Amino acid sequence: MTASSVSLPGDLPRLPRRAADAHKYDFGRVLLVGGSVGMTGAITLSGLAALRSGAGLVQLAVPGICWPIVAGFEPSFMTLPLATDGHGEPSAVGQLDLLAAAERATSVGCGPGLAPTGATSKLVAALYANLECPAVFDAGALASLSEGPLLAERRPKAARVLTPHAGEFRKLLRTDEKLPRDRLEQQAVDLAKAAGIVILLKGHRTLITDGHRSWHNTTGNPGMATGGTGDVLTGIVAALLGQKLEPYDAARLAAWVHGRAGDLAAAEFGETSLIASDLPRFLPQAFREVVLAD
């Protein structure tokens, strides 16, 4: 199979064509939470991916010190600079501003570029438990969730999608044992079922499972093993959740489109030279392949 010709899996979720009288609010208000000093690229990649994945509005909530960099990256972003204390942690005012923005959101993505320390980790735990809209957690947010109660003991108020790679997943399991992929996948199925969540376990033939159903993705290539591609995936998942896809389907479609964009990028640049910021450029072509015909 080449990048220019691809066969869609028969059970792959698809997007409907947009109505002629569609409004931006029909396609979700996505809030992305992340960023820290030295890690502003991650949250901007997520934001750009969310926009290219059809979100009606995308707002990036970042520490105030990072705000000028993030706000200047893409004029289509809305931004929310969060007040911080003397240690760079969200202040009480910053936390209240974030929670108010989350109440207005259709979906939330949490974690890209996030520094999982102190008050930030507690805030992530509160978002995981209390957000009333679907949300995806990745990167620094996963590190925060690996602390405190086990995931199987938590019951969030709405749908949650977690997108760990193998190392992050082991931390969620509280183990250093490097299990074979098949055993790791079985533990992902077990945890998804016990916690009532969707797990997207990244890697070759990424696994998506809700504990009752499981699906392996067939797109993607080794050139995507580079920093920032996971942040792009987070933005895609958040955007699809915001467009009201069922979480298991949102995760499956996001994985396929993400990998397809990577395959298209590799066809142009080669696997060696592929970088994460190439992927949003190819998302439009990938999405054109999964929109239903009239």
ABEGO torsion letter per residue (X at the ends): XBAABBBBBAABBBBBBBBAABBAAAAEBBBBBEEBBGAAAAAAAAAAAAAAAGBABBBBBBBAAAAAAAAAABAABBBBBBBBBAAGBBBAAAAAAAAAAAAABABBBBGBGBBBBEAAAAAAAAAAAABABBBBBBEAAAAAAABEBBAAABBBABBBBBBBBAAAAAAAAGBABBBBAAAAAAAAAAAAAAAGBBBBBBEBGBBBBAGABBBBBABEBAAABBBGAAAAAAAAAAAAAAAGBBAAAAAAAAAAAAAAAAAAAAAAAEAAABBAAAAAAAAAAAAAAABBBX
